[in-house]
Structure formats: C-alpha cells, structure tokens
Amino acid sequence: MPRVRTRHYSEEEILMHLLGEEAPEAAAAVSSHLGECGECEAVSREYAGVLSRIRSWEVEDYPAEVWRDHCARLLERFRTDQAWLARKGGLQTLFDGIRVAWNYALENPLPTLGYVVVALAFASERSFTVFGLDRIIPATTEVIEFLRMFF
C-alpha cells in the first residue's frame, strides 16, 4: 500500500496562521495539520514564543514637546549644512564627494569591485562605444595577464 505523503506547511504559512492573517479555510487546514504533525507543531511553538516576546515589548511614550524639539534641531542642522554647502561651492562639494568615494574604495576593495562589475554588467553596448570602454577593457585584460607572468 503506498504511503501517503504529508504536506508540511512553510514557516511563512505557519507564521501567517499564528498572526491570523490567512483565509478561514486555510486556518482550519493549518490547525488540523498542526495537531497531527509534530514537526510543523514544533515550528509553530517556536514562532509563538518569538511572537509572545515581541508582543511583550514596551515602547516608551515620546512626549510631543521632546519630539518637536528633536525635529527643530534636525531641521536647523539641515539648514546649516545646506548653507555650508552653498558657501563652499559646487565644485568643491563634488571633489569632497569623490574623495569620500575614493577613501571608501581603498578601505573596502571587494564591495567596490562588486559595484564596478555590476555597473559594467548593466552598461549598454552604446555606452561601451561612447566612452571607449571597448578599447580600455581588452587592454586591461592584457595588463592583468602580463602582471600574472611576474607574480
């Protein structure tokens, strides 16, 4: 006699059941299954514990006057920063941005390389031609191969 395979519910389905955010007919099916399946019931107990802990969190009341004070200070800082940028000039701001990006690239070479690879992957054929990348990239490959011979 062939063995009947039990359909286990996904963690997302079990979580939705615990939150009561599924259709009523699905709720009955999940409840029935949880009563029969120890594996899914264990997942349900674990998620129920997590939900219980989350629901016990208390958020302090934030007085309106404190909120307004924080908003006013943030707005003032924004205005000060904007005035500073205006006095400094657009070109200097651009150079500062490039310097920050360069420092990031030096400190984090792998993510930077990833950004470059993604940018190249999404560049169109026309961009390659317009910016001359079709001439630069083969030359770069040749330089890398040349350096590998010595290292």
Beta strands, then each sheet from edge to edge (+ up, - down):
end
